[in-house]
């Protein structure tokens, strides 16, 4: 039950690299606090790099939707990239692939948010 994340910045866009597993909301408290701080400081465009995320359940999906909702409410947006086949299938089955902007790489995600 390990979850971690790291943050980098590229051209005014914040990139969160998620790793491990999200199976309960409490695991992501630090992430959500950092998202809130980021958005309140005016940085509203976010890339979620899910390349290191091995597994997530409905709690993980809820976290992703909350991040998207907060960003859009702040006037920004979220791009998601590096999805494993397992995570991609989960987004397709739940139809969340229709609300998230999914791109293959971080570079494409950053470029999409810049335009």
NORGI-V505567 format. One record per backbone hydrogen bond with DSSP energy under -0.5 kcal/mol. CO is the residue of the C=O (numbers start at 1). NH is the residue of the N-H. Records with the same first field share a line. If there is no record, write none. Layout:
CO = NH + NH
This chain:
2 = 21
4 = 19
6 = 17
8 = 15
10 = 13
13 = 10
14 = 16 + 47
15 = 8 + 17
16 = 18 + 49
17 = 6
18 = 52
19 = 4
20 = 54 + 55
21 = 23
22 = 57 + 60
24 = 27
25 = 28
26 = 29
28 = 32
29 = 33
30 = 34
31 = 35
32 = 36
33 = 37
34 = 38
35 = 39
36 = 40
37 = 41
38 = 41 + 43
39 = 42
42 = 44
44 = 46 + 77
45 = 14
46 = 79
47 = 16 + 49
48 = 50 + 81
49 = 18
50 = 53
52 = 20 + 54
55 = 22
57 = 61
58 = 62
59 = 63
60 = 64
61 = 65
62 = 66
63 = 67
64 = 68
65 = 69
66 = 70
67 = 71
68 = 72
69 = 73
70 = 74
71 = 76
72 = 75
77 = 46
78 = 101
79 = 48
80 = 103
81 = 50
84 = 88
85 = 89
86 = 90
87 = 91
88 = 92
89 = 93
90 = 94
91 = 96 + 97
92 = 95
95 = 98
96 = 99 + 100
100 = 102
101 = 80 + 103
103 = 82
104 = 82
105 = 109
106 = 110
107 = 111
108 = 112
109 = 113
110 = 114
111 = 115
